[in-house]
């Protein structure tokens, strides 16, 4: 998973690589991309990178229904606005739980992180086990 030449994590491309990246980063065990539809992983991902900007306490960690997923994704949308992340989150499409929508958004999230050197430093620390979750 690491690009030894640059000392940076390689950009995952396949669905299993994306899941492995997310699971390693968050210390979770998602089995399918579709499970990201509840919004919890996306929120936790950005909570680790932007401490205090995502209202983790407001998340429904056991969300099962589309409406609950949408509420969680709205929390992520609010965090994006606080962090000046210029991305419109396709809340309804993600909440539907379709593979393609969640795969594309997960890839977008990871690519966004890779474009920001300060975020990459945090990613390196997390993957090296130097930074534990604080949510």
Secondary structure, DSSP 4 states (H G I P E B T S, - for coil): -EETTTTEEPPP-SHHHHHHHHHHHHT-----GGGGGGSHHHHHHHHHHSTTSS-GGG--TT--SHHHHHHHHHHHHHHHHHTT------HHHHHTT-HHHHHHHHHHHHHHHHT-HHHHHHHHHHHTT-S----
